Amino acid sequence: MRKPFLLCTLMLIQAILLLTGQVGIAQDRISAAQRIPADTLLYFSVPDVEQFGEQWSKSSMGQITHDEAFADMKKDLVKLIEKYSQKFEEETDLSLDQVMGIPSREISLAFVKTSDGKLGGVAFMDYGESGEILEKILTKTADALDKQGAQRSINSAEGTKITVYSFGDDGADAGPVKVPLAKKFAYFLKEKTLVVSNDDKILESVLSMWDGQNQDSLANKKEYQYIQQKCSEPGAPAVMQWYMNPIGTLQTVLGIASRANPQVAMVQGFLPALGITNLKAVGGTSYLATEDFDSISRTFTFVELPTSGIISMFKCPAVAQQPPEWVSDKVSSYYSINWGIESAYDSIETLFDGFQGRPGALAAIVDQLADKPDGPKIHIKKDIVDNLSGRVQVATEIIDGEQIDLTKLSGQFTVALGLKNSDAFQKIISSLTARDDFPGQAREFQGTTLYEIPGAVLNTPTDAAFCIAENQLFVANDVKQIERVLRKDRGVGSLLNSADYKRISETFPEKTSIITYQNSDAQIHALYEMLLKNRSAVDIEGVDLEKMPSFEVIQKYLPISGGYTVPDDQGFLTSTFTVKKSSR
């Protein structure tokens, strides 16, 4: 009795120690973002390549490769891969599988500004237990670089050896603007991680932050942390992460260019006046095969408040919005935006007046245009801007099975602009269409005046049209779309009532700035049928396009996608996601 009890006790202790060790490893795992500077310009990471592969295999696009309808084509692809894998092995003494299996956990890439003002790149790759294979590749790389005349040197930083290959002047600096990149290939290996850069000084910086405790790292930057927090998905690991400092990148490029052309420095001086320096960062995360969605992609734009200038032109207040009944359930895409048009106009006016150096400069020009004797007598601010609500809706439809021409893949679109005063806007339309130079004609349809412009005038295959109805200005590239909008029975088969849209919209917040919906079946069907029709003219080595299955096989894997944008105290968040057809 004592021996089994003792054995069970030892096994329990071992299990506890093992679990504790695993938790410690997970907690101690240091990301590349903890080893690069806070002023990093661009950062992209796949936190775990193995996990990425697992999640991808569960997604719609991953599962399509396992469909029996593709079995014959897969055999051809396998033979092709084996062919080139054999060639690769003959030349390198390494199999393609060995090389592809090197990445173990994180793969990351970052661009930073170097100490001497140039741009530098640094890449991280965890190689796990593939150290011997990696060493063989590095040895062959060294032999190739030696043959090219590269100068090899060995440096040391933080007790780690850095191998550096320097290249002579190859003329890349010739011309009015010098290439702002160091011409080096440098790397080091540490703790089963390969770190490569074009500048050994960057590697020294990485090593100085290797323990992940440096407070000046990207991971500790408030914008980066805020973005990661807002873009997280509880219970799901991110398969990709990214971060960008767009204005910092622009300022760096302008700073480099100003060395060759001092006048470029003047552009930098205008950036604060334009208000774009308030745009501090943009970043996001992606997820695959979560509990509820096929994929999720979140992007957060971090803006320092209060905003002004150009950024204020793109304010979109959150309101309750959904597709109206005129939007058909056959649409390929639908977008609805609530744009703060009044604040946008005020921002334009402020910017213009500021550059002119006198208040009221833009207003004076607008007044003059409205009073021109030979003009349309329309006041841009009073007659147009003040009468627009800011609601913009766009619905696009592709008739499945009819449009196989690339020029028609954009489909039939209908744009609806919300109006505050339909009667006032109707007077504007009437005055414009009454002019002798108006190329179209007006007619009545369902009690509404419809204005039609012949396709020959616009060089399009269909007649375009526009009208005012239900406090909206409708514009379409096909008059049939407008006619359908005006029909009284249009509520039948509307997007709002479709199961696809309901599945997507059930996660929308109550109030949003932008909502989107996409069903790309018809568009991809058109492209696929075009490929099948012309497959005899397409020559892909080792692949017989005659073995391609029917579109119905692919269609069941094409997801439905949608998303929304909402404002935030520090900017705005955009979330897009896809749903498997099988889960609808």
N, C-alpha and C positions, 0 to 999 in steps of 0.2 A: 504494500500500500504506500510505503514511504517513497519508493523509487518512482512510481508514476506521478505521485504528487510533486516530488522534487523536479521531475522532468517537465511537468506542466508549468511549474513556477518559473523555471529557467526559460522556457519558451515564451511565456508571457512577458518576462523582463526583456528578452531579446526583441520581441515585437514592439514593446514600448520604446526601447532605445532606437530601433530602426525607424519608427514613425517620427520620433523626436528629431532624429538626424535628418530625415527627409524634409521636415518642416524647417529646420535650421538652414538646410541647403537652399530651399526655396526663398527663405527670407534674406539669406546672404547673397543671393544671386544678384550680380551687379549688371545693370544694363549699359549699353553704349551711351545713352543719354546722360548717365552719371559721370562719364569720362570725357565729355567734350564741353567746350566753353559755353557760357550762357548766351553770348552773342553769335552763336551758330546761325548761319543764314538759311540752311536747308538740312533737314534730317528725315531719313526714311528708314524704317525698320520692319523686318519680319521677326517678331520676338521668338518664335519657335518654328523652324521649318518643318519639323516632323508633325507638329500639331497642325500646321497649315495644310500639309498633305492629307492628314486624316479628315479635317473638316471639309476640304475640297472634295474628297471622295464621297462625302455625304450630301453634297449640294447637287442641284439639278445638272449643272454642267459637268460635274464629276461622274454622275450616274449615267449620263448619256453614253459614255464610252463603254459601259458594260452591257448595253442593249445588244441582243442577239442579231438585230438587223445590221449591225456594223461588224459582225464577226469576220466576214470575208475581207473587208477593208483593213481590219486590225491585223490580219495575217500578213497582208502586203506591207503594212507599216512596220511590223515586227521584223520582217525580212530586211527591209530597208535599213532599220536601225542596227540590226546585226551586221549588215554589210559595212556600214561606216564605223561601227564599233570595232570590227576586226581591223580595218585600216588604221584607226586611232591606236589600237593596241600594238600594231606592228611598228608604228612610228614612235610611240612613247613608252612601250613596255608596261602600259597601264590600261586596264579595261575601262570602258566608259562608265560602267556601273560603279567601279571603285571611285572614280572622280566625282560622279554625281552624288555618291554617298558620303562625301566629305563633310558637308555642312551638318552640324549636329543640333544646334539650338538657334541662337540669334544670328541674323545677317543684317548689317546696318551700313548705311552710307550717309556721310555728312559733308557739307561744304562750309568752310570757315574762312574768316579773314586772317591772314597770317600776320606776324609781327612786323614784316616789312611792307605791308599794304597790298599783298597779292592775294589771289584766291587759291585756296588749297582744298583738296579732297582727302577724306580718310574713310577707309572701309574696315569693318569688323566682321570676322567670321569665326564662330565657335566650331572647332573641328573634332571635338570629342576624342574617340579612340582611333582616328584616322591619321595620327601623327606621322607614321612611317610613309604613308602614301603622299601626304603633303610635303614631306621632306624630299621625296623623289621629284616632285613637281618643281619645288624651289631649286633643286640642284640643276635640273634641266633648264630652268629659266635663267639661272646664273650662267650656264655654259652659252646659251644663246645671246645673252647680253654682253658677255665677254667677247664673243665673236663680232658683235656690232661696235666694239671699241668703247663700251661704257667703262667708266672709272669706278672701281669698287673700293669702298672704305667701310671700316667698322667703327661705329661709335658706341658709347655706353651712356645710359641714363637710368637713374634709379635702380642700378644693379642689373639692368637688362641690356642685352646686345641688340644694337640696331644696325642692320645691313643697309648700306646706301649705294645706289648706282647713279652716277651723275653723267649727263650727256652734254656734249659740246654744243656750241651755237649752231643750230641747223637752219638759221635764217628765218625762224618763225617770228622774230622780233622786228623784221623788216617792215617798213610801211609807217604810216602816220600814227597808228596806235599799236603799242606793244602788247603782245599776248601776256596777260597778267597771271601766268601759271609757272610755277617752278618746274624745271625740266629734270626731275629726279624720279627714281623709283626706290622707295625705302619701305622696310618692313621689320617687324619683330614678332617673336612668338612668346607668349606668356600665358600660363594657366590654361592651356589648350585653346588659346585664342590667337588667331592670326590678325594682325593689324597692319594695313598697307596704306601708304600715302605718297603723294608726289613731293612731299616736303618733310625732311627729317625733324625739323623744328616742331611740326605738328605732332609727330610721334612722341617727342620729348614732353610736350604739353599733356598728351594723353597719359603717359606714364606717371606724370606728377599728380594726376587725378585718379590713378588706378584703383585706389581703395574705395572710391565712390562717396567719399565724405566731404569733398570740396563743395563749399557753399556757392561757388561761382560757376557751377555746372549748369547745363541746359535743364537737367531734371529738377533743379531747385529754382528755376526761374518761374516767377509767379504766373506769367502768361502760359507757359508750357503746362504747369500744374493745373491751371484753371481749365485749359482745353481738354486735358486728359480726363479731368473730373466730369466735365459736361458731356464728353463723348463716350463715357463708359457704358457698358451694358451689363447689369448685374447677372452673375451666374454664367457669363460667357467670356472666354478668353479672346482678346483681340488678335487677329491673324496679321494685321498690318497697322502701323502707326506712322504718322508723318507730321511734320511741323515746318513752317516757313516764316521767315521774317521778310516780307516782300519789300517794305520800304528800306530796311537795312541793306538788303541786296541791291536795290536801286541806288542808294547813296554810295555804296561801295563801288559799284560799277562807274558811277559818275565821278567819284573821287579818283579812280584810276584813269579815266578818260581825261580828266582835267589836267593831268600831268603833261599830256601831249597838247591839249588845247585848253588854255586857261579860261576861255569863254564858257566852257561847260560848267565851271564853278557857279556861274550866274544861275544856272538851272537849279542847282541845289538850294540857292537862296530863295527860290520861289516855292519850294515844297511846303514850308510851314504856312505860307499865305494861301496855298491851295487847300490846306486842311488835311492832306493825306498822311502827314506824319502821325496823326492820331491812330492810324491803322498799324497796330503793333505786331500782330501775328495772325496766322491762319494755320489750322492744323486739324487733325481728325484721326479716326480709327475705323477699321473695317472688321466685320465678323461674318463667319460662314456657318450655315447649318445650325442656327440657334434653335431653341425650343419652339419658337413661334414663326420664325422667318427663314427663308432660304439664304438671305444675305442681308446685312445691315451696313450702311455706310453713314457715318456722322462727321460733319465738318462744323467747326466753330470759328467764327471770325472775331478776334479780340480787338475791340476798339476802345481807346481811352476817351472818356467823356469829360466835358461836353464836346460834341463834334461840331465841325463847321466846314464850309467850303464844299468840295466835291463829295465827301462822305455823306454830308447831310442831304445831298441830292437823291440818295438811295434809301432813305428811310421808308420803311413799310410797316405802318402800325398794324397790330394784330386785331382782327375782327372775326366774327362768326361768318363762315363762308362755305358753300357747297355748290356742286354743279346744278344749274337750273334745268328745267325740264327739256329745254330745246337741245341740250347736249345729248346726242345719241349714245346708246350703249355699244355702238359699233366703232366708236372713235379709237384711233390709234394712240392719241395722247390728248391730255387736257391739262391746262395750266390756269390758275387763278391767282392774281396778284392784287394786293391792296396797297397801292403806291401813294405815298404822301406827296401828291403833286404840288400842293401849295407851298410846302416847305422846300421842295425841290426848286420851284421857281424863285422863291426868296433867296435861296443859296446862289443860284445863277446870277440874280440881280446884284447881290452883295459882292460876289467875285468880280463881276464886270465893272461895277462902280469903283471897286477898290483898285483895279488895274488902271482904270481911267483917271483915278484920282479925284473924282467929284461925285457926290451923291446925286441920284436921279438920272445918271447918264443913260442907263438902259431904258428907263421909263420914257425918256425924251425920244429915243430912237423908235420905240414901239408906237408912241403917239404919232410920230411923223409918218410911219409906214401906214397907219390906219387912215391918215388924212390925205394920202396921195390921190390926186384926181383920177388917175387911170388905174388905180388899184382896186382890189375887191372890197375895200371899205370895212375891213375886219380888224378888230383890235385883239391882238394875240392874248393879252392878259384878261381883259374884261369879257370878251366874247367866247374865248376858247378855254383858257386855263381855269377861269372862275366857274365855268359851267361843267367841268369834268370832275367826277367824284374820286377818281384815282383807281377805281376797280377796273382791272384789265383781265379779260378771259380769252383764251385761245384754245380752240378745239380743232384737231386735225384728224381726218379720216382717209384711209386708203381702202378702196373697194377691192376686196380680196378676189384674186383670180382674174382681174381685168387689167391691172397696170403692171406691165412687165418691163416697161421702158424706164431706164435710169432717170430720165428727165422728169418722170412723173412720181418718183418715189417720195417726194415731199408731201404728196397727197392734196386733198381738198381742205383748206383751212377756213375757219370762221373766227374773226376777231370781234369781241364785244367790248366797247368802252362805256363805262358807266357815266350817266349824265345827271347833273343836278336839276337842270331846267331844259326839258325836251323841246318845249315850244321855242325857246330862244335859240336853241341849236338848229331847229328846223328852219328858222328864218335864215340862218347862215347858209345852210345847205341849199335852200331855195335861191338865194342870191347868187351863189356860185354856179349852180346848174343852169341858171337863166342866162348866163353869159354866152356869147356867140362861140367862144373858144372851148366850151364844154364838149367833150367828144362822145358823150353818151346820150341816153334818152330816158325819160321818166315814164312810168306806167303804174297803174293801180294793181295791187295784188292783196287779196284778203283784207281790203279796207286800209291798206298802207301804201304810201307812195314809195315805189321801188325804183332805184336808179341803176341802170344797166350800162356797162361799158363793153363794147365788142372786143373779143379776144384778139382780133386783127390789130386793133389799136395798141394793145398791150403786148403783142407778140406772144400770146399764150393760147393753148388749145381750147380753153373755155372762156365764156363771157363772165367777167367779174361783175359784182354788184354791191350796193350798199343801201342802207335805209335806217330810219330811226323808229324804234318800237320799244315799248316797255322801259322807257327811260334809259335806253342804250343806243349807241351808234354801232350798227352791225356792218362789217365789211367782210366779203368772202371772195375768193378767187374763182368761184363757180356759182353762178346765179341759182342753181338748183339747191345749193346749201342755204341760201337766204330764203328761198321759197319754203323749204322744209321748216325753217325757224318760224316763219309766219303762219304756218298751218295750225289750225286749232287742235288737231289730234296728235300733235307732236309728242305729248307726254307718254305715249305708248312706246316702250323700248328705250326709255331714257337711262342715261348712265347712273343717275342717282338711285335707281331701283335695281340695278344689276348686282348680282351676287359678288362679282369680281371687285367692284368698287366698294361695296360694303365691307368686304374682307380687308381691303387696304385701309379704308377710312376709319375703321373702328378704333385705331390707335391714334388718330389725329387729336390734338388738343382742341378744346372748345373754341379757342380763338387762335387764328394763325395769320401770318403775313402772306405766305405763299402756300398753295397746295398743288400737288402734281399727281398725275395718273398716267400710266403708259401700258399699252398692250401691243407689243411689236409683232404679233403673229402675222398680220397681213403684209407688213413691210419685209420681214424676213422671208415670208412665203414668196414674195415677188422676186427677191434676190436669189432665192434657192431655185425657183423655177427657171430663172434666167441662166443660172449656172448649169442646170440639167440640160437646158435647151442647147447650150453652146459647149457642152463638155467634150465633144469630139475635137474642139479647137484648143482645149486646155491640156497641156502636156506637163504632168508632174511625175518626176522619176519614181518608178516603183509603185505608183498609186493609180488604180483603174477607177475612174470616176463613174464608169458604167455600173459599178457595184454600189453606188450610193442608194440608200433607201428612199422611200417616198417621204414627202414633207410631213405627213401625219405622224411618222415616227419621231421626228424632231420636235414637232409642235407640242407634244405632251410634256416636253422638258423645258419649254420656254416659260419663264416665270412672268407673273404680273408684277409690275413695280409701281411704287408711289412714294410720296414723301411730303414733307412740310418744312416751313421755316418759321421760327418764332423769335421775337426780339428778346434780349436779355440785358441785364444791368451792365454787362461788359461787352455787348456786341449782339450777335445773333447766331442761333444754332440751326443748321439744316440737317434733317434726318431723312434718308431715303432707304427703302427696303423692298425686298422682293418676296413673293409668296409662290410656293410650288403649286402647280395646277392640281396636283393630287390632293392638296390640302384644302382646296376651295370647297 
